[in-house]
Amino acid sequence: MDIKKALLITRDRIECLSSFIPSNESEKKTALETMEYLQFIERLLSEMEEN
């Protein structure tokens, strides 16, 4: 997989997760952790794409 495709998929997952409405505390915690992880990966991929 190339960086551009990975970045597109990551951004799509961030967008999808942004509209997710958790139904309990466990889902809320998982969604927050997943969002943090995806944003971290997005930053790394963006930096890699620039270089």
Residue pairs with C-beta under 8 A, 6 or more apart in sequence:
3 45
3 48
3 49
4 49
6 45
7 42
7 45
7 46
7 49
10 38
10 41
10 42
10 45
11 42
13 38
14 35
14 38
14 39
14 42
17 31
17 34
17 35
17 38
18 35
20 31
22 28
22 30
22 31
